[in-house]
Amino acid sequence: MAKILVVDDSAFQRKNIISKLVNAEHEVFAAGDGLEGLAAVEEHQPDLILSDLLMPNMDGFQMIEELNKKGSKTPVVVLSADIQSSSHDRVMELGVFAKLDKPPTLEALLDAVDKALS
């Protein structure tokens, strides 16, 4: 069982992802934006972070940049409906483990989680 942080401003998306992860027997924490995500990383020390990109207050790009500045080694999987190649390229340059289109299928989500944790 891994500790996973889900960062997404959509309560619906958070609930959907959390449900899938809990059913896979993971311990899951949630945050509504990048600022809350950074605080949750400090508090819970997750094994993996799943994050949206487009959020208020602090977006996923900025959160990942802050994690990198702090020397975080926690893998990040981006879940986003943003299909622009520039966004994909930017998150890959920031060192994310993977980017999945939102909403991910159960199989794609669990496969990315398993690979990121191994």
C-alpha angles and dihedrals in degrees: 000000000000130000108241129186117208114200115190134131092217111088088199093054092045091051092047095050094041091052092054092048095046090050087054087055099252125142106240134198126184140212130183099216143359095279091054088043093057091049091049091051089055093046101042105024093216124207090221138015124211111193141180117219107216109061137135125257094017122010127216093260091056093045092052090048090053092048089051091050089053090052095246115178093189109123116241126209114193119217110192143150087211103112098178112128090222090060091048091049092048095052091046089052088052088059103251116167095229144339120225127190114245126276094032121204115249090248094051092046096049092042092054091045093050093047094046092050096048 
